[in-house]
Amino acid sequence: MRARERNVGWRLDYFFVGEELRDRLRAARIHSAVLGSDHCPVELELSV
């Protein structure tokens, strides 16, 4: 109950990065302020 408010619960949304992209990974973010679901959007930032 109220897991999102307390920032607890299962982490079901993941990104897996293979070796070929590992050096291009710049940042990973969880957007907990985005509402509309019990999930939080996740984002990867990759260099070009």
N, C-alpha and C positions, 0 to 999 in steps of 0.2 A: 504494500500500500504506500502510495506517495513516493515510489522509488525514484522517479525523476527529480522530484523536489529535493530529495536527500542525496542525489547523485550516487545511487547504489543500484545494483541489479546486474543482469547478464549483459555482457558486451558482445552483441551479435553481428555488428557491422564492422567488417575488417577490409583492409586492402592488403594484398600480398604482392610484394615486389620481387621479381626475379633478378638474378644477378645482372642481366643486361640493362636494367633500369636503376639499379642500386646507386650508381654514381650520379645519377640525374635527380635523385630525391632531394628536395630542398626543405620541405616542411610537411607536416601532417597536422590536421586540426579536427577537433570535434566541435560542431556548432550547436551547443546546448541551448542557446537562446531561440533557435528556430522551433516553433511549436506547430502542432497539427497532427502529431502522431506520438506514440510512446517511444519512438526511435529518434535519435539525433543524427542529422546528416554528418557525414565525414568527408574530408577533402584531402587530396594530395596535391602538392605543388611540385612540378617537375621542371627542370631546366630544359631549354630547347636544344 
